[in-house]
Structure formats: structure tokens, C-alpha cells
Amino acid sequence: MMNIGIDLISFYTPQYFLDLKTLAEARGVDPNKFYTGIGQEKMGLPPPDEDIVTMAASAALPILEKIDLKDVELLMLGTESGIDQSKAAAMFAHSLLKLPTRCRAFELKEACYAATAGLQMAIAWIERNPTKKALVIGSDVARYDLRSPGEPTQGAGAVAMLVAANPRILAIDPESGYHAEDVMDFWRPNYRDEALVDGKYSMLVYISSMLDAWKQYKVLSGRKFEDFAAFCYHLPFTKMAEKAHTKLAKEAGRPHPSPAELQKQIGSSLIYNRITGNTYAASLYEGLNSLLDNTADDLAGRRIAMFSYGSGCMAEFFSGVLQTGYQQHLFSAKHHILLDNRAELSYQQYEDIFQLAFPTDGGDHMFAQYRTGPFRMSGVKDHKRLYEKVK
Ligand code: HMG
């Protein structure tokens, strides 16, 4: 059987962040509740001239600079921060990225699961089009009400993945366990910019759907917990992965993981999420990027477990094998420069940016220029979003 999977992977997050110590002070809570209790230190925030389209295009550009654009005949953009009820965000990204007109481009939605849907559908499509490439992007802004329990888990970012035959990074295994169930753990009605969530319940559904997906995966693949060099989880906050991993180990009949085992099995995958916050559809793949960029081990030939969760809910447990020489094809240096050079916001700046949101008065607006990636949203005119490449 032909190997198909992630050929290149690139991550983008906005250039502004709020330290959760600052938020803790403003909310009158112990900063350790955020730093230790939920395992988060910083949350990324897009300025008014960045949105899911600019983040998606900024994540994808480094990949497209390395390939022949005409090979990309499929673009799927997974998001739950949709900017239009009809037109796919993928169309705007397609234009910014100068992709060929012979390309299927559309948007996918199922909360944080959407990019996994894209990845699996892209693999099936490559089976039929083995010389072509698919671009799968997850891009989101995680927003909860100010002063709500979800507030410290906000974040923003995008991951772009090139999916191809004979991938240079991660060949995805054919076996998958998956679980669909209609639950109201987290949702965002069309009339709201901020998600609603039943926080504790959402954590329980995350775990129970993971265990169901894992049990199926185990039977289908014949593999065991010990067969994985590392585990990447959907990351609403890093403590969630720790809780999920402990449950998985228990289900697999293993002792409670020691701090050293936790560090080895999931530690490197958590580094980026801890300082960007939840990136929803991008989050699992941000974790994979974090693992690959930061692990000191050579994981070539080793198998990585992947757990994707989207509230509502859709869960999938699958895996992939890292390819020989994968390290040479990562954008690690770019990611580190981006994360090391972000600007810190004061509490007031955070609240001002949060309140600004996207204008809904139907008028024309030009947006001030903030620090962005290679693309920005310059304004809105005649109800149309205007995007531009930053000179
Ligand atoms: P909360 O009620 O504010 O927090 O909300 P808490 O009181 O439960 O405290 C959290 C942890 O901090 C607890 O640890 C406390 O003990 C600890 P635990 O008992 O759970 O191990 N703690 C402290 N630790 C050290 N020092 C202290 C201290 N004080 C307390 N001083 C909650 C927490 C996660 C519920 C909230 O942030 C929330 O609602 N978040 C949003 C929902 C969410 O992320 N759910 C995750 C699963 S669903 C999912 O992943 C899907 C999602 O990504 C969306 C999608 O699919 O699109 C969200």
C-alpha cells in the first residue's frame, strides 16, 4: 500500500500575547491556577487586522514557497471561527496564496475536529490522485466571554499541512477509531462571537469519546500503548492532555505515568500550546509541530499516536510513522523566531482588542496596521473584507 501523509507542516500564531499572570491579577485569582492548574502561561491574540484567513495564509506560505503551486488541486480550510455564512474562508486564502484555478477549495466545520476531517479526506483523495498534493489548514481564534471560566484558555493560530504520497514527515496509518455523538458540551450560536461551554462536562466527553476511539483503534491495528514513541492530543489547555494521557495509560493496563514518563510521552508536544492557548482546529497539529520542533530524540521510524477532539462531538484516534530525515523538512527555526518575538499586551490593551472585534455596523472601515504575518486584513468596504500582502 502507498504511504500517504503529512509532507510538510507549518504553524502560525499572532504576534501579540497576554501573560496569564496579568489576567490572574486582573481577575483576582492565584496565577498558579492558570500556570499549574490548567497548565497555560500565555494566550495569543490577533490584532484587528488579522483573522482566520490571514493566519491560514501566513501558515501556508512557507510550504508553498517550496513546491510547485500547480500540483495543489485541493484546499480544505477547517475552522469554527467562520467569517461568512456562504463564502468559504478557503476562497480568500486561495487568492492570497495564488493557488491555481484548477483547485477544489472549501471550508470544513466540526469544532476542533475539522482539520482532522480534512487530513483524512485528503488522504483518500491522494489515493485517487497520487501525483497531486492537498493543502489542509486549520485556523481559529478561541474566544470566550470576559470573566468566564473559559477566558484563560483563549488563543489563536493556524497550522497548514501539505498532504502527499510518499510524505517527507509523517505517513498516516490506515487504522482509525472514531466516535460521533450529539452532545452540547461547547457550541457557538450564529448570533454570538464567543463560545458557550459546559466546561467540566466537555472534559468528561473528551475523555469518554477518546476511550471509545482508542478501543476501536486497538482492535483494528493490533497495536498497544507501548508501540508509540509519543502521543499528541487535542489541546484546549495542556493539563487536558495530561489528564487524557493518564486515563489512556490506565485503560491500557499501565501504571500511573511518572512525571518523567509524562515528560517523555507528551512533554514536547505541549510547549507551543502552553504559550499560545487553544487554537481549536489547529491545536492537535500545533502539538505535533511542537513535538517535532522541540524533541531531543530522533524519532525517525517511530510511531506517533494522535487524538483529535471536536466538541459537539467528534473524536478520532489514529497514528502515523515519522519518516527518515523528517527533521530536515521542518520549519522549526521560523516557529521559534515567531514565538520568541511576540509583543506582550497589558491587561487594558487585551480588553481593548477583545472589545474591538469585527465591525458589524455594515459601514466601510480601514484598519490600523499592527504587527502581522505576511498577510493582513486592511479593512471592509461594501460589506467585503479586504486583504493584502504586507510589503
Ligand atoms: P474552572 O472551573 O475555572 O477551573 O475551569 P477549576 O476550578 O476546575 O480549576 C482548574 C484546575 O486548576 C483544577 O485542577 C484545580 O484544582 C486547579 P483539576 O482538579 O482539574 O486537576 N487549581 C489550582 N492549581 C494550582 N494552584 C491554584 C489552583 N486553583 C485551582 N491556586 C475549565 C476550568 C477547563 C472547565 C475552564 O477553563 C473551561 O471551561 N474551559 C473551556 C472548555 C474546555 O477547554 N474544555 C476542554 C475539553 S472540550 C475541548 O477540548 C473542545 C474545545 O477545544 C472546543 C472545540 O472542540 O471546538 C474546547
Boltz pocket constraint, residues with backbone or C-beta under 6 A from the ligand:
constraints:
  - pocket:
      binder: B
      contacts: [[A, 30], [A, 32], [A, 33], [A, 34], [A, 36], [A, 37], [A, 38], [A, 80], [A, 110], [A, 111], [A, 112], [A, 113], [A, 149], [A, 150], [A, 151], [A, 152], [A, 153], [A, 185], [A, 186], [A, 197], [A, 198], [A, 199], [A, 200], [A, 202], [A, 203], [A, 206], [A, 234], [A, 235], [A, 236], [A, 237], [A, 240], [A, 278], [A, 280], [A, 309], [A, 310], [A, 311]]
      max_distance: 6.0
